[in-house]
Amino acid sequence: MKLPFRFAAPIVLAFLCATALFAFLWWQLAQSTDLLHTEPITTETPTGVPAIAGNNITAATGNKALVHLRQGDLLAVRGDWAGAQAEYVLAVEEGGDLPALRKLAQAQLQRRDMDGVKNTIRKMRNAGARQQDILLLESTVDLRTGELVRARKRLQDAEDSPQKHYGLALINLVQGNHDATKQDLALVINGWEPVLRSNARTLLAAYDEYALFDQSPQEHLITLLARALAQVQECELALPLLHQVTSQEQDYRDAWIVQGYCELTTERPAQAVVSLEQAYAIDPQKPEIQYFLGRAYADTGETENALIFLEYAVANGFEPQADARRELAREALRGNRTALASLQYAALVQEEDANLEDFEGLVETSLVLEENERAEMAAREAVKRWPERGLAHKLLGKALLHTQKTTEGIAELQRALELDPFLTEASELLKNH
């Protein structure tokens, strides 16, 4: 029997929504493996989307600032905005200038630190930030604090720019003025700001996707828009929309997933647990739900529950598998399950896209478990793959000291400091030998 269109459309749309959501979340998680090894500096636009910046950090101040910027990026991609903010503060202190200030403002917005972001905006203005960027940041603060009238007036009074129309689009979207939203987004797409153009396309794509099934309920449009807002790091705006949907349709799995994800990345882990438990009750076999529920439990300090669900996610084929294993390893270490963590790192280093931090995890956990030969083998492989990384030589030097190869170990530690003078552990090990 043929399924009537009014029933089929929501089912197909929900499937597309879930597929697109998981694809986005997988992509975002995959970025974390590369952030610390990318040469260009990435800067946050006022809306928080990474963009390649010019060389705004001078050689004299760049090394330490770059280290903190990249570490902050890694933490931000994982949703650890508190850690990211701390790194961006250090980057500012080390002379990171506007790139670091932009990232700091975004972290403060994500953490609802409005006094902090206002102070950062003042510093950005003094550092010569574009007025259009300041405009969008200030209107975003208004929007996040519920001052929609002030935000709209601020934007309408400003000179024409992509930032102006992007801010107006966000206001119209949350107020349900969808025709006006699409008009403003079209102007952004035709504008000169590349990152905002990308954001605008993402938001318009939600409308285009919904238009394929115009008989679908309004809740599907709201969920699609909320997913798009999450993609452009506007979870604060997405959450009220999602609450509308989940309060009316408690069996809408994908809305619960996006809601849980947004709560997780905006430091509401207890609420994220509730939302993701709802999604899990609807579909307990979905490894993506298991993964994010595991992360939510981790953020609420429920280590045993976190380990259970992260192990489920790994066993049930969550992709990228490496991200689930890394999260499981981190949580296992938090729970003093060193052997379980070491098992994850041992699997990670077998992958072609393994990073140096995976080898670091294997070396360090092997040393704790007194498996010194395995630590040495892993460290030698790390040096072979990354001969110009000071961390690799530090790991080998440390492992060699544990296998009583002191002379070679000291040479490796010295080489590590030649490549990276900021490796304090290498300095300490040398002092003791």
Secondary structure as UniProt FT lines:
FT   HELIX           5..31
FT   TURN            32..34
FT   HELIX           35..37
FT   STRAND          42..44
FT   TURN            46..47
FT   STRAND          50..52
FT   HELIX           59..77
FT   TURN            78..79
FT   HELIX           81..93
FT   TURN            94..95
FT   HELIX           97..110
FT   TURN            111..112
FT   HELIX           114..126
FT   TURN            127..128
FT   HELIX           131..144
FT   TURN            145..146
FT   HELIX           148..156
FT   HELIX           162..174
FT   TURN            175..176
FT   HELIX           178..189
FT   HELIX           194..211
FT   TURN            212..215
FT   HELIX           218..231
FT   TURN            232..233
FT   HELIX           235..248
FT   TURN            250..251
FT   HELIX           253..265
FT   TURN            266..267
FT   HELIX           269..282
FT   TURN            284..285
FT   HELIX           287..299
FT   TURN            300..301
FT   HELIX           303..315
FT   TURN            316..317
FT   HELIX           321..334
FT   TURN            335..336
FT   HELIX           338..348
FT   TURN            349..350
FT   TURN            352..353
FT   HELIX           356..368
FT   TURN            369..370
FT   HELIX           372..385
FT   TURN            387..388
FT   HELIX           390..402
FT   TURN            403..404
FT   HELIX           406..419
FT   TURN            421..422
FT   HELIX           424..431
//
